[in-house]
Amino acid sequence: MVGRYPDFDVMQSADTWDDATRAVVEQRLRSPTDLRFFDAAEAVTAAAFSDTVTAQDREPRVPVVAMIDKKYAESRHDGYRYDDMPDDATTWHLALRGLDEVARRRYGSDFAGCPNEVRNAIVEQFAGGSLQGGVWDTFNCKRAFSVLMRGVLAEFYSHPWAWNEIGFGGPAYPRGYMRLGEGLREPHEKPEALQRDPVRDTETAR
């Protein structure tokens, strides 16, 4: 409970949600521990990638990898894909293998074993579509990054801990909204503890 909303806990609003909504949100706090989609090595690489792009460097972490694993183990897809790419599940397997290949070739270590600055550099090249060799010569690198980031961000920002970090009040059903308009705050919402511009603050911290 740190950051812009240190005293905010979205679960304090759980009694305003209907039973079905509350059950869905509470389930996200009980992430599965047994992986069914990723193998052990892939899970380690996926966790390192997820931690890098979401800047999660200490516990407690939003369990992004476990949530993605559950999604694909249950064959839940987004309903669309790039026409020149394999399905998203296959893209995950290939991209994770590719990250390890690049890290081993350049630095003699799996991606997860590389220092933070090295992982950041590899991810930056991944985002720019400039990784080459091995897996990366078989499909569109930049689109693969888009697939992985879509998966990571969808799961990360579906979790109540991420809601706490950004001050999101959670489902408004059946409570609804009372105040509509810029700068207006709902009764259950908390003021920011910091007044710095978040974009400039993030850029300065790099």
Secondary structure, DSSP 8 states (H G I E B T S, - for coil): --SS-TT--GGGGGGGS-HHHHHHHHHTTS---S-SSS-HHHHHHHHHHHHHHHT--SSS---HHHHHHHHHHTT---S---TTS--HHHHHHHHHHHHHHHHHHHHSS-GGGS-HHHHHHHHHHHHHT---SGGGGSS-HHHHHHHHHHHHHHHHTTSHHHHHHHT-----TTT--S--STT---TT----S--S-HHHHHHHH-
